[in-house]
Amino acid sequence: MNPTLNQLRLITYNVRSIQRPERLTDFENAVNNDAVKFDVLGLSETWRRGRETTRFSSGYVLHSSGADPTTRPIGTGVGFYVSASVDRQIEGIRFISDRIIQLVLNVRGRRKLRITQVYAPHSGHDDNEYDAFLEQLTSALNGRSFTHDYVIGDFNAIVGPAQRGDRCCGKHGLGDRNDRGEQLVNFCEAAGLFIANGLFKKRPKRRWTWLSPDAQTANEIDYVLTRHRAPIADVSVLSRSIFSSDHRPLRANIRLPHARCFVPGPPPPPPPTFDRLHLQTAMAVFAHQLPDDAPLSAFIQAMYAAQQEAARRPEPVPRISDRTRHLLARRSRLQPQPGAPPHTGPSPRSPAKPRAGLS
């Protein structure tokens, strides 16, 4: 990602395991082609263990956060796959758990952008596990505040279009809201997040992110959450799967903040100077005028008035000297005035023609 770009292309994708070396190689080959445009690729269900950073010969970098290596595989794991240029702009990575990972990017000067990639428990886990996941996500988002803050990933929840009273989702959506969708909506309402998928009208075949094994059910369960809607230019599902998975990639185009240009203004006036004796005299005079039971605010106001009385502000230095003013006035007098008769002599830039002599 070049910091001068106008947009950040952010993808979240459930890859259904890149644990085995051959699977990871297939993933690398699939995403490193011109057909897939992204700057940051968030991954869920990687199945990778532990916390690690892997650098590939292609120049790309994988930051992954998985389960404890000593435990049995449980089908979780999250990560970020980025180019070397983006990796150089990462301020920090937080390997929070096997379901949550965060990165902070430096964009446009000193501005920061935070991305949180998640993988929520699926329907095979009970509601208590889903609640625990949302509590952990809440804790991860607390603390440091970011104007540009995005949460992406597989939430295993169907939100659907906005219902009456909803403030965190748009009117566009796919499917009927289920219990997990209700939990997610309640979480977003409490956290001040907006589900950006619903901002944009898409055809149903451009909304679903997961397809059932029998290819009979398609649901929208991957989402992009944001604190501010204005930077989101578009959220759309890529029309084809770029890797062997039952999910399709979800991409958000985010407008990056513009760097502010410094425009010099007039210099501040020089601070006043004070004659000590004059200041002491003025303070004594103003204090003597106050009654004994005057409030403190009256005394402070009297001291301020004494300060203004004794202040000696330096004369402003003129930007144009007297000599320059005189020369400008002289040049103005020498210029032809409106309505003056035109000059009839020879042009100063061409010599006068000689008169014809007598023959």
Secondary structure, DSSP 8 states (H G I E B T S, - for coil): --TT-SEEEEEEEE-S---SHHHHHHHHHHHSSTT---SEEEEE----BSEEEEE-TTS-EEEEE-B-TTS---S--EEEEE-HHHHTTEEEEEE--SSEEEEEEEETTTEEEEEEEEE---TTS-HHHHHHHHHHHHHHHSSS--SEEEEEEE------S--TT--SB-S---S---HHHHHHHHHHHHHT-EEGGGGS---GGGT--EE-TTS--EE--EEEEES-STTEEEEEE-SS-SSSSSB--EEEEEE-----------------EE-HHHHHHHHHHHHHTS-TT--HHHHHHHHHHHHHHHEE------SS-HHHHHHHHHHHHHS--TT-----S--TTS---------
